[in-house]
Amino acid sequence: MTAAPAAFGRREFQLVLLRRMNDFQPARVDRALRELGASRADMREANKHWQARVRSPGARGALARYRSVLGPPRAAARRRIGDLECDVLQWELPLWPDLRFEVLGVPGSGAAWNAWLVRAPGAEPPALRTVEDLTPWSCTVDEAARAFAPARPREGSAPTRSQLAFAAPDRDGVRHEIVAEFTWGLLQRLPQGPAAP
């Protein structure tokens, strides 16, 4: 049996995010693993360790779990989304310098109801005008929703996955009905869209 990593921090958490993205973008994940100096075995072990933390009978609340792994958040605020007030915590991750890992928590409970990647404050958002602009890892789910409104969110095949249905033109002006797939809030693929560069 492989021992759990001696330390589980920001690097290992990025491996957890990559493990889910690997189902859609293995070549991009391979490049990210090289950047982190990690192997696929390291990625699997980090994911196994994270899942054990999440499923442990005495597991802490989600917000405490993220804090214990990622440290103090880069930014923390209270935000109203519709009728819901939530705590918003954001962390930097070296693999995605223009993004932040954002957790939306229920005030006073320690529970989280959403965790995903969002554009960092001050970072230039992508120009999303056509289907061809929707390349893997190019945008977040809320950026795509704003660019191609009205968009309809759909449930994904796993808790960290989601889909967004919308119409978008191609570079010739022909409109297409799209169902884009996201993992941790980051675009992974369009079922019939452009291939990864």
FIKOLZA-1660 file (N, C-alpha, C; in steps of 0.1 Angstrom, whole numbers, plus 5000, padded with zeros to 4 digits):
% residues 197
   i   px   py   pz ch aa at
   1 5008 4988 5000  A  M  N
   1 5000 5000 5000  A  M CA
   1 5009 5012 5000  A  M  C
   2 5006 5022 4992  A  T  N
   2 5014 5034 4991  A  T CA
   2 5010 5044 5002  A  T  C
   3 5021 5049 5008  A  A  N
   3 5018 5058 5020  A  A CA
   3 5013 5072 5015  A  A  C
   4 5005 5078 5023  A  A  N
   4 4999 5091 5020  A  A CA
   4 5011 5101 5019  A  A  C
   5 5010 5112 5011  A  P  N
   5 5020 5122 5011  A  P CA
   5 5023 5128 5025  A  P  C
   6 5036 5130 5028  A  A  N
   6 5039 5136 5041  A  A CA
   6 5032 5149 5043  A  A  C
   7 5032 5157 5033  A  A  N
   7 5025 5170 5034  A  A CA
   7 5015 5171 5022  A  A  C
   8 5004 5176 5025  A  F  N
   8 4994 5178 5014  A  F CA
   8 4991 5193 5014  A  F  C
   9 4995 5200 5004  A  G  N
   9 4993 5214 5003  A  G CA
   9 4989 5218 4989  A  G  C
  10 4993 5230 4985  A  R  N
  10 4988 5236 4973  A  R CA
  10 4992 5228 4961  A  R  C
  11 5004 5223 4960  A  R  N
  11 5009 5215 4949  A  R CA
  11 5000 5202 4947  A  R  C
  12 4998 5196 4959  A  E  N
  12 4990 5183 4958  A  E CA
  12 4975 5186 4955  A  E  C
  13 4970 5198 4959  A  F  N
  13 4956 5201 4956  A  F CA
  13 4955 5204 4941  A  F  C
  14 4965 5210 4935  A  Q  N
  14 4964 5212 4920  A  Q CA
  14 4964 5198 4913  A  Q  C
  15 4971 5189 4919  A  L  N
  15 4971 5175 4913  A  L CA
  15 4956 5169 4913  A  L  C
  16 4949 5172 4924  A  V  N
  16 4935 5168 4925  A  V CA
  16 4927 5174 4914  A  V  C
  17 4928 5187 4912  A  L  N
  17 4921 5194 4901  A  L CA
  17 4924 5187 4888  A  L  C
  18 4937 5185 4886  A  L  N
  18 4942 5179 4873  A  L CA
  18 4936 5165 4871  A  L  C
  19 4934 5157 4882  A  R  N
  19 4929 5144 4880  A  R CA
  19 4916 5144 4874  A  R  C
  20 4907 5153 4877  A  R  N
  20 4894 5154 4871  A  R CA
  20 4895 5159 4857  A  R  C
  21 4904 5168 4854  A  M  N
  21 4905 5174 4841  A  M CA
  21 4911 5163 4831  A  M  C
  22 4919 5154 4836  A  N  N
  22 4926 5144 4828  A  N CA
  22 4916 5136 4819  A  N  C
  23 4904 5134 4824  A  D  N
  23 4894 5127 4816  A  D CA
  23 4891 5134 4802  A  D  C
  24 4893 5147 4802  A  F  N
  24 4890 5155 4790  A  F CA
  24 4902 5159 4783  A  F  C
  25 4913 5163 4790  A  Q  N
  25 4924 5169 4784  A  Q CA
  25 4937 5163 4789  A  Q  C
  26 4940 5150 4785  A  P  N
  26 4952 5143 4790  A  P CA
  26 4965 5150 4786  A  P  C
  27 4965 5155 4774  A  A  N
  27 4978 5162 4769  A  A CA
  27 4981 5174 4777  A  A  C
  28 4971 5182 4780  A  R  N
  28 4973 5194 4788  A  R CA
  28 4977 5191 4802  A  R  C
  29 4970 5180 4807  A  V  N
  29 4974 5176 4821  A  V CA
  29 4988 5171 4821  A  V  C
  30 4993 5164 4811  A  D  N
  30 5007 5159 4811  A  D CA
  30 5016 5171 4811  A  D  C
  31 5013 5182 4804  A  R  N
  31 5022 5194 4804  A  R CA
  31 5021 5200 4818  A  R  C
  32 5010 5201 4824  A  A  N
  32 5008 5207 4838  A  A CA
  32 5016 5198 4848  A  A  C
  33 5016 5185 4847  A  L  N
  33 5023 5176 4856  A  L CA
  33 5038 5179 4855  A  L  C
  34 5043 5181 4843  A  R  N
  34 5057 5184 4841  A  R CA
  34 5061 5197 4848  A  R  C
  35 5052 5207 4846  A  E  N
  35 5054 5220 4853  A  E CA
  35 5055 5218 4868  A  E  C
  36 5047 5209 4873  A  L  N
  36 5047 5207 4888  A  L CA
  36 5058 5197 4892  A  L  C
  37 5065 5191 4883  A  G  N
  37 5075 5181 4886  A  G CA
  37 5068 5169 4892  A  G  C
  38 5056 5165 4887  A  A  N
  38 5049 5154 4893  A  A CA
  38 5046 5144 4882  A  A  C
  39 5043 5132 4887  A  S  N
  39 5040 5121 4878  A  S CA
  39 5025 5118 4878  A  S  C
  40 5020 5109 4869  A  R  N
  40 5006 5105 4870  A  R CA
  40 5004 5097 4882  A  R  C
  41 5014 5090 4887  A  A  N
  41 5012 5082 4900  A  A CA
  41 5010 5092 4911  A  A  C
  42 5018 5103 4911  A  D  N
  42 5016 5114 4922  A  D CA
  42 5002 5119 4921  A  D  C
  43 4997 5121 4909  A  M  N
  43 4983 5127 4907  A  M CA
  43 4973 5117 4913  A  M  C
  44 4974 5105 4910  A  R  N
  44 4965 5095 4915  A  R CA
  44 4965 5094 4930  A  R  C
  45 4977 5095 4936  A  E  N
  45 4979 5094 4950  A  E CA
  45 4973 5106 4957  A  E  C
  46 4976 5118 4951  A  A  N
  46 4970 5130 4957  A  A CA
  46 4955 5130 4957  A  A  C
  47 4949 5125 4946  A  N  N
  47 4935 5124 4945  A  N CA
  47 4929 5114 4956  A  N  C
  48 4936 5103 4957  A  K  N
  48 4932 5093 4967  A  K CA
  48 4932 5099 4981  A  K  C
  49 4943 5106 4984  A  H  N
  49 4944 5112 4997  A  H CA
  49 4933 5123 5000  A  H  C
  50 4930 5131 4989  A  W  N
  50 4920 5141 4991  A  W CA
  50 4906 5134 4993  A  W  C
  51 4903 5124 4985  A  Q  N
  51 4890 5117 4987  A  Q CA
  51 4889 5111 5001  A  Q  C
  52 4900 5106 5006  A  A  N
  52 4900 5100 5020  A  A CA
  52 4897 5111 5030  A  A  C
  53 4902 5123 5028  A  R  N
  53 4899 5135 5036  A  R CA
  53 4884 5138 5036  A  R  C
  54 4879 5139 5024  A  V  N
  54 4865 5143 5022  A  V CA
  54 4856 5133 5028  A  V  C
  55 4859 5120 5027  A  R  N
  55 4850 5109 5031  A  R CA
  55 4852 5105 5045  A  R  C
  56 4862 5110 5052  A  S  N
  56 4865 5105 5066  A  S CA
  56 4853 5108 5075  A  S  C
  57 4850 5099 5084  A  P  N
  57 4838 5101 5092  A  P CA
  57 4840 5113 5101  A  P  C
  58 4852 5117 5105  A  G  N
  58 4854 5129 5113  A  G CA
  58 4859 5141 5105  A  G  C
  59 4855 5141 5092  A  A  N
  59 4860 5151 5083  A  A CA
  59 4855 5165 5088  A  A  C
  60 4864 5175 5086  A  R  N
  60 4861 5188 5089  A  R CA
  60 4851 5194 5079  A  R  C
  61 4845 5205 5082  A  G  N
  61 4837 5211 5071  A  G CA
  61 4845 5215 5059  A  G  C
  62 4839 5217 5048  A  A  N
  62 4846 5220 5035  A  A CA
  62 4855 5232 5036  A  A  C
  63 4850 5243 5042  A  L  N
  63 4858 5255 5043  A  L CA
  63 4871 5252 5051  A  L  C
  64 4870 5245 5062  A  A  N
  64 4882 5242 5070  A  A CA
  64 4891 5233 5063  A  A  C
  65 4886 5224 5055  A  R  N
  65 4894 5215 5047  A  R CA
  65 4902 5223 5037  A  R  C
  66 4896 5232 5030  A  Y  N
  66 4903 5240 5020  A  Y CA
  66 4913 5249 5026  A  Y  C
  67 4910 5255 5038  A  R  N
  67 4920 5263 5045  A  R CA
  67 4932 5255 5049  A  R  C
  68 4929 5243 5054  A  S  N
  68 4940 5235 5059  A  S CA
  68 4950 5231 5048  A  S  C
  69 4945 5230 5036  A  V  N
  69 4954 5225 5025  A  V CA
  69 4960 5238 5018  A  V  C
  70 4952 5248 5016  A  L  N
  70 4956 5260 5008  A  L CA
  70 4961 5271 5016  A  L  C
  71 4959 5271 5029  A  G  N
  71 4964 5282 5038  A  G CA
  71 4953 5293 5038  A  G  C
  72 4957 5304 5043  A  P  N
  72 4948 5316 5044  A  P CA
  72 4944 5320 5030  A  P  C
  73 4932 5324 5027  A  P  N
  73 4928 5328 5014  A  P CA
  73 4934 5341 5010  A  P  C
  74 4936 5343 4997  A  R  N
  74 4942 5355 4992  A  R CA
  74 4931 5367 4994  A  R  C
  75 4918 5363 4992  A  A  N
  75 4908 5373 4994  A  A CA
  75 4896 5366 5001  A  A  C
  76 4889 5373 5009  A  A  N
  76 4877 5368 5016  A  A CA
  76 4867 5379 5016  A  A  C
  77 4854 5376 5013  A  A  N
  77 4844 5386 5013  A  A CA
  77 4830 5380 5015  A  A  C
  78 4820 5388 5017  A  R  N
  78 4807 5383 5018  A  R CA
  78 4799 5388 5006  A  R  C
  79 4792 5379 4999  A  R  N
  79 4785 5383 4986  A  R CA
  79 4771 5378 4987  A  R  C
  80 4762 5386 4981  A  R  N
  80 4748 5382 4979  A  R CA
  80 4746 5377 4965  A  R  C
  81 4741 5364 4963  A  I  N
  81 4738 5359 4950  A  I CA
  81 4723 5355 4950  A  I  C
  82 4715 5364 4944  A  G  N
  82 4701 5362 4944  A  G CA
  82 4697 5365 4959  A  G  C
  83 4689 5355 4965  A  D  N
  83 4685 5356 4979  A  D CA
  83 4695 5351 4989  A  D  C
  84 4706 5345 4984  A  L  N
  84 4715 5338 4992  A  L CA
  84 4727 5347 4995  A  L  C
  85 4731 5348 5008  A  E  N
  85 4743 5355 5012  A  E CA
  85 4753 5344 5014  A  E  C
  86 4765 5346 5009  A  C  N
  86 4776 5336 5011  A  C CA
  86 4789 5342 5014  A  C  C
  87 4798 5334 5020  A  D  N
  87 4812 5338 5022  A  D CA
  87 4819 5334 5009  A  D  C
  88 4828 5342 5004  A  V  N
  88 4836 5340 4992  A  V CA
  88 4850 5340 4996  A  V  C
  89 4857 5329 4994  A  L  N
  89 4871 5327 4997  A  L CA
  89 4878 5324 4984  A  L  C
  90 4890 5331 4981  A  Q  N
  90 4897 5328 4969  A  Q CA
  90 4912 5326 4972  A  Q  C
  91 4918 5316 4965  A  W  N
  91 4932 5313 4966  A  W CA
  91 4939 5313 4953  A  W  C
  92 4952 5316 4953  A  E  N
  92 4960 5316 4941  A  E CA
  92 4965 5302 4939  A  E  C
  93 4966 5297 4926  A  L  N
  93 4972 5284 4923  A  L CA
  93 4982 5287 4912  A  L  C
  94 4995 5283 4914  A  P  N
  94 5005 5286 4904  A  P CA
  94 5003 5281 4890  A  P  C
  95 4996 5270 4888  A  L  N
  95 4993 5265 4875  A  L CA
  95 4984 5274 4867  A  L  C
  96 4976 5282 4873  A  W  N
  96 4966 5291 4867  A  W CA
  96 4968 5305 4872  A  W  C
  97 4978 5312 4869  A  P  N
  97 4981 5325 4875  A  P CA
  97 4970 5335 4873  A  P  C
  98 4963 5334 4862  A  D  N
  98 4952 5344 4859  A  D CA
  98 4938 5340 4865  A  D  C
  99 4938 5329 4872  A  L  N
  99 4926 5324 4878  A  L CA
  99 4928 5324 4893  A  L  C
 100 4916 5322 4900  A  R  N
 100 4916 5320 4915  A  R CA
 100 4907 5308 4917  A  R  C
 101 4911 5300 4927  A  F  N
 101 4902 5289 4932  A  F CA
 101 4893 5295 4942  A  F  C
 102 4880 5295 4938  A  E  N
 102 4870 5302 4946  A  E CA
 102 4860 5292 4953  A  E  C
 103 4858 5294 4966  A  V  N
 103 4849 5286 4973  A  V CA
 103 4838 5295 4979  A  V  C
 104 4825 5291 4976  A  L  N
 104 4814 5298 4982  A  L CA
 104 4808 5290 4993  A  L  C
 105 4808 5297 5005  A  G  N
 105 4804 5290 5017  A  G CA
 105 4792 5295 5023  A  G  C
 106 4785 5287 5031  A  V  N
 106 4773 5291 5039  A  V CA
 106 4778 5298 5052  A  V  C
 107 4775 5311 5054  A  P  N
 107 4780 5318 5066  A  P CA
 107 4777 5311 5079  A  P  C
 108 4788 5310 5087  A  G  N
 108 4786 5304 5100  A  G CA
 108 4785 5289 5101  A  G  C
 109 4785 5282 5090  A  S  N
 109 4783 5268 5090  A  S CA
 109 4796 5260 5087  A  S  C
 110 4805 5266 5080  A  G  N
 110 4817 5258 5076  A  G CA
 110 4814 5250 5063  A  G  C
 111 4802 5250 5058  A  A  N
 111 4799 5242 5046  A  A CA
 111 4801 5250 5034  A  A  C
 112 4804 5244 5023  A  A  N
 112 4806 5250 5010  A  A CA
 112 4796 5245 5000  A  A  C
 113 4790 5254 4992  A  W  N
 113 4781 5249 4982  A  W CA
 113 4786 5250 4968  A  W  C
 114 4798 5256 4966  A  N  N
 114 4804 5256 4953  A  N CA
 114 4819 5258 4954  A  N  C
 115 4827 5252 4945  A  A  N
 115 4841 5254 4945  A  A CA
 115 4845 5253 4930  A  A  C
 116 4852 5263 4925  A  W  N
 116 4856 5263 4911  A  W CA
 116 4866 5274 4908  A  W  C
 117 4871 5274 4896  A  L  N
 117 4881 5284 4892  A  L CA
 117 4874 5295 4885  A  L  C
 118 4878 5308 4889  A  V  N
 118 4872 5320 4884  A  V CA
 118 4884 5329 4879  A  V  C
 119 4881 5339 4871  A  R  N
 119 4891 5348 4867  A  R CA
 119 4896 5357 4878  A  R  C
 120 4909 5359 4879  A  A  N
 120 4915 5367 4890  A  A CA
 120 4911 5381 4888  A  A  C
 121 4909 5388 4899  A  P  N
 121 4906 5403 4898  A  P CA
 121 4918 5410 4891  A  P  C
 122 4914 5418 4881  A  G  N
 122 4924 5425 4873  A  G CA
 122 4930 5418 4861  A  G  C
 123 4928 5405 4861  A  A  N
 123 4933 5397 4849  A  A CA
 123 4924 5399 4837  A  A  C
 124 4931 5399 4826  A  E  N
 124 4923 5402 4813  A  E CA
 124 4915 5390 4809  A  E  C
 125 4902 5391 4808  A  P  N
 125 4893 5380 4804  A  P CA
 125 4895 5377 4789  A  P  C
 126 4892 5365 4785  A  P  N
 126 4894 5361 4771  A  P CA
 126 4883 5368 4762  A  P  C
 127 4887 5371 4750  A  A  N
 127 4877 5376 4740  A  A CA
 127 4869 5364 4735  A  A  C
 128 4857 5363 4738  A  L  N
 128 4849 5352 4734  A  L CA
 128 4838 5357 4725  A  L  C
 129 4840 5354 4712  A  R  N
 129 4830 5359 4702  A  R CA
 129 4825 5348 4693  A  R  C
 130 4833 5338 4691  A  T  N
 130 4829 5327 4682  A  T CA
 130 4832 5313 4688  A  T  C
 131 4827 5303 4682  A  V  N
 131 4830 5289 4686  A  V CA
 131 4845 5287 4687  A  V  C
 132 4852 5292 4677  A  E  N
 132 4866 5290 4676  A  E CA
 132 4874 5296 4688  A  E  C
 133 4868 5305 4695  A  D  N
 133 4875 5311 4707  A  D CA
 133 4874 5302 4719  A  D  C
 134 4865 5292 4718  A  L  N
 134 4862 5284 4730  A  L CA
 134 4872 5272 4730  A  L  C
 135 4884 5274 4733  A  T  N
 135 4894 5264 4733  A  T CA
 135 4896 5259 4747  A  T  C
 136 4900 5246 4749  A  P  N
 136 4902 5241 4763  A  P CA
 136 4910 5250 4772  A  P  C
 137 4905 5252 4784  A  W  N
 137 4912 5259 4795  A  W CA
 137 4912 5274 4792  A  W  C
 138 4905 5279 4782  A  S  N
 138 4905 5293 4778  A  S CA
 138 4896 5302 4787  A  S  C
 139 4886 5296 4792  A  C  N
 139 4876 5305 4800  A  C CA
 139 4869 5297 4811  A  C  C
 140 4863 5305 4819  A  T  N
 140 4855 5299 4830  A  T CA
 140 4841 5298 4826  A  T  C
 141 4833 5291 4834  A  V  N
 141 4819 5289 4831  A  V CA
 141 4811 5302 4831  A  V  C
 142 4814 5311 4840  A  D  N
 142 4807 5323 4841  A  D CA
 142 4811 5333 4829  A  D  C
 143 4823 5332 4825  A  E  N
 143 4828 5340 4813  A  E CA
 143 4820 5335 4800  A  E  C
 144 4819 5322 4799  A  A  N
 144 4812 5317 4787  A  A CA
 144 4797 5321 4788  A  A  C
 145 4791 5320 4800  A  A  N
 145 4777 5323 4802  A  A CA
 145 4775 5338 4798  A  A  C
 146 4784 5347 4802  A  R  N
 146 4782 5361 4799  A  R CA
 146 4784 5364 4784  A  R  C
 147 4794 5357 4778  A  A  N
 147 4797 5360 4764  A  A CA
 147 4786 5355 4755  A  A  C
 148 4780 5344 4758  A  F  N
 148 4770 5338 4749  A  F CA
 148 4756 5337 4756  A  F  C
 149 4752 5347 4763  A  A  N
 149 4739 5348 4769  A  A CA
 149 4728 5348 4758  A  A  C
 150 4717 5342 4761  A  P  N
 150 4713 5335 4773  A  P CA
 150 4719 5320 4773  A  P  C
 151 4725 5316 4784  A  A  N
 151 4731 5303 4785  A  A CA
 151 4723 5295 4796  A  A  C
 152 4722 5282 4794  A  R  N
 152 4715 5274 4803  A  R CA
 152 4724 5264 4810  A  R  C
 153 4726 5266 4824  A  P  N
 153 4735 5256 4831  A  P CA
 153 4728 5242 4831  A  P  C
 154 4737 5232 4831  A  R  N
 154 4732 5218 4832  A  R CA
 154 4741 5211 4841  A  R  C
 155 4736 5201 4847  A  E  N
 155 4744 5192 4857  A  E CA
 155 4754 5184 4849  A  E  C
 156 4765 5183 4855  A  G  N
 156 4776 5174 4848  A  G CA
 156 4775 5160 4853  A  G  C
 157 4785 5152 4849  A  S  N
 157 4785 5138 4852  A  S CA
 157 4791 5135 4866  A  S  C
 158 4797 5145 4872  A  A  N
 158 4803 5143 4886  A  A CA
 158 4802 5157 4893  A  A  C
 159 4803 5157 4906  A  P  N
 159 4801 5169 4914  A  P CA
 159 4810 5181 4909  A  P  C
 160 4822 5178 4904  A  T  N
 160 4831 5189 4900  A  T CA
 160 4829 5193 4885  A  T  C
 161 4820 5186 4879  A  R  N
 161 4817 5189 4864  A  R CA
 161 4804 5196 4862  A  R  C
 162 4804 5204 4852  A  S  N
 162 4791 5211 4848  A  S CA
 162 4791 5213 4833  A  S  C
 163 4779 5216 4828  A  Q  N
 163 4777 5219 4814  A  Q CA
 163 4770 5232 4813  A  Q  C
 164 4772 5238 4801  A  L  N
 164 4766 5250 4798  A  L CA
 164 4761 5249 4783  A  L  C
 165 4748 5251 4781  A  A  N
 165 4742 5251 4768  A  A CA
 165 4739 5265 4763  A  A  C
 166 4743 5268 4751  A  F  N
 166 4741 5281 4745  A  F CA
 166 4743 5280 4730  A  F  C
 167 4739 5291 4723  A  A  N
 167 4742 5292 4709  A  A CA
 167 4753 5302 4706  A  A  C
 168 4762 5298 4697  A  A  N
 168 4774 5306 4694  A  A CA
 168 4776 5306 4679  A  A  C
 169 4781 5317 4673  A  P  N
 169 4784 5317 4659  A  P CA
 169 4798 5312 4657  A  P  C
 170 4801 5306 4645  A  D  N
 170 4814 5303 4641  A  D CA
 170 4820 5315 4634  A  D  C
 171 4832 5314 4629  A  R  N
 171 4839 5326 4623  A  R CA
 171 4832 5330 4610  A  R  C
 172 4824 5321 4604  A  D  N
 172 4816 5324 4592  A  D CA
 172 4802 5330 4595  A  D  C
 173 4799 5331 4608  A  G  N
 173 4786 5336 4612  A  G CA
 173 4775 5326 4613  A  G  C
 174 4778 5313 4611  A  V  N
 174 4768 5302 4612  A  V CA
 174 4767 5299 4627  A  V  C
 175 4754 5299 4632  A  R  N
 175 4752 5297 4646  A  R CA
 175 4751 5282 4649  A  R  C
 176 4756 5278 4661  A  H  N
 176 4757 5264 4665  A  H CA
 176 4751 5263 4679  A  H  C
 177 4744 5252 4681  A  E  N
 177 4739 5249 4695  A  E CA
 177 4751 5242 4702  A  E  C
 178 4755 5247 4713  A  I  N
 178 4767 5242 4719  A  I CA
 178 4763 5236 4733  A  I  C
 179 4769 5226 4737  A  V  N
 179 4769 5221 4751  A  V CA
 179 4784 5220 4755  A  V  C
 180 4789 5230 4762  A  A  N
 180 4803 5230 4767  A  A CA
 180 4804 5223 4780  A  A  C
 181 4815 5216 4782  A  E  N
 181 4818 5208 4794  A  E CA
 181 4829 5215 4802  A  E  C
 182 4827 5216 4815  A  F  N
 182 4836 5223 4824  A  F CA
 182 4839 5214 4835  A  F  C
 183 4852 5215 4840  A  T  N
 183 4856 5208 4852  A  T CA
 183 4862 5218 4862  A  T  C
 184 4857 5218 4874  A  W  N
 184 4861 5228 4884  A  W CA
 184 4859 5242 4878  A  W  C
 185 4849 5244 4870  A  G  N
 185 4846 5257 4864  A  G CA
 185 4854 5262 4852  A  G  C
 186 4864 5253 4848  A  L  N
 186 4872 5256 4836  A  L CA
 186 4868 5249 4824  A  L  C
 187 4867 5255 4812  A  L  N
 187 4863 5249 4800  A  L CA
 187 4872 5237 4797  A  L  C
 188 4866 5225 4794  A  Q  N
 188 4874 5214 4790  A  Q CA
 188 4872 5210 4775  A  Q  C
 189 4859 5210 4771  A  R  N
 189 4857 5207 4757  A  R CA
 189 4843 5211 4752  A  R  C
 190 4842 5212 4739  A  L  N
 190 4829 5213 4732  A  L CA
 190 4828 5199 4725  A  L  C
 191 4817 5192 4727  A  P  N
 191 4816 5179 4721  A  P CA
 191 4819 5179 4706  A  P  C
 192 4816 5189 4698  A  Q  N
 192 4818 5190 4684  A  Q CA
 192 4827 5202 4681  A  Q  C
 193 4833 5208 4691  A  G  N
 193 4840 5221 4689  A  G CA
 193 4854 5219 4685  A  G  C
 194 4862 5230 4686  A  P  N
 194 4876 5230 4681  A  P CA
 194 4885 5221 4689  A  P  C
 195 4894 5215 4683  A  A  N
 195 4904 5206 4690  A  A CA
 195 4913 5214 4698  A  A  C
 196 4919 5208 4709  A  A  N
 196 4929 5214 4717  A  A CA
 196 4941 5217 4709  A  A  C
 197 4947 5229 4711  A  P  N
 197 4959 5233 4703  A  P CA
 197 4971 5225 4708  A  P  C
% end
